[in-house]
């Protein structure tokens, strides 16, 4: 029988939890089933969030351990701050991996609202008023 308990929220996760935006994840303390595709996607999303958080806080000195979204994000931030060579690796190899590719940007472009539809409606309405 598997035993689970609530993970202790940290930093931004705590703030989102207090606002009711996220739930406290359960942490397994026993054997767990193998991860599913959904688990892999959420892990990827968590990694992206952690990397982005590190990117936003490398230069500032105000971030504290309790502000980090995960313990790993805090450790990564400390490594980036303490080691100039690792910081270069972060910027050159880690950060680019979470940036959208050109094909991703092209796909997203189709979903962007540039106002064309609204302008067409306005043009048709003006044409009716003028006529």
Phi, psi and omega in degrees: 000133184269139178251130177238154176218162182283133177287149179281117182292150183231147171044239183300323179300321179297317180296317179294324177297315180297331179275355180080014181281323180233161175256155176289124181290151175273141178246128181281134175249007178230198179288143183236153175292162180294151183296147177261177178299322179297319177299317181298320179294319181290326176296317178298318179295320178295319179296317177300316180297318181294315180296318179296319179299317179299314180304317182288342186242004182300311186278327179284152180252006185278335183295138179241166182305322181291343179279340185292142179291334178213159175300325179296322178296319179296316179297318178296319178297316179299317179297318179295322181286324187274339187229108182300323180294318178294323178301318177298319177298317179302309182293325185274329188239325184272306182304315181299336182293337180262355178284146180293145176282170178300319179294324175298316181294321178296319178296318181291331182301325179294338181265354183284133178273107180261006176088002182300316181297317179296318179297322177297318179296317179297315179300316180295319180295317178296322180296322178292321182291319182289325184286000000 
